[in-house]
Amino acid sequence: MHFVDAKGILKGSGGYYGMNIYRGCTHGCIYCDSRSRCYQFTHPFEDIEVKQNAPELLWAALKSKRKKCMIGTGAMSDPYMHCEEELQLTRKCLEIILKNGFGAAIQTKSDRILRDIDLLSEINRSAKCVVQMTLTTYDEALCRIVEPNVCNTKRRIEVLEEMQKRGIPTIVWITPVLPFINDTEDNITAILNECVRVGVKGIIDFGMGLTLREGDREYYYAALDRHFPGMKEQYIKRYGNSYVLPSPNAKKLTGILRNICKENGILSTPDDCFRFMQKLPDQYQQMSIFDL
């Protein structure tokens, strides 16, 4: 990893802002869109860029805002990758969010988030906190292939359970769905049943498929050659260089998702889930005299 002084930390407008404390990732997921060249990484993806002044930037940014809102992190780079154990920049940023009365929406695949469950609980009591967890495969052996350097699905479900015990709402990203790999009815149903059991608030899916761009595509295809010989050719024949690669079972799997969510009162569209995550309860949005 290497350290930089960033010029800014928050992006967004109005009622929701996002931040990336790190750039790159060490989880090694074979499908990671963040590897795409459009994000203009100038360093190897596993050589994590650490925004060492992130807490100071966040403090200054939040003190300047006249209206409380939700602060999100984890959309590009997981805030709980391996280096967070030592650096604790995510924790420091959560402390700043709490002290300034803002809400937090945090996305991860890692059980390291449990280290900060005390802060997440306090943020949820004082404003709002939403924890998002990615679940792609119920098969543990497959999980070790597609997401090799992060805790397995069973452990992530345990994390969701712990959040539920604290009253912290959770959102599950059931994406990506990899054609011919994890796009089975048994896999999707197993994940959805666990979501029901642990009481998630919503489930995000983008059409039961995968997206590939330059940079990401090459990495993914190399992984297919290593772990699923002959499958790359199957992808090329069916999808060519398409950006969106829907599963051949997409319609059926989407129907299963919608039915299970409807039966159990779970949000099931990206719009509904994002609306929930990005909205701070009305009573916390008023202007504070301390922010003037």
Order of alpha helices (4+ residues) and beta strands (2+ residues): beta-beta-beta-beta-beta-alpha-beta-alpha-alpha-beta-alpha-beta-alpha-alpha-beta-alpha-beta-beta-alpha-alpha-beta-alpha-alpha
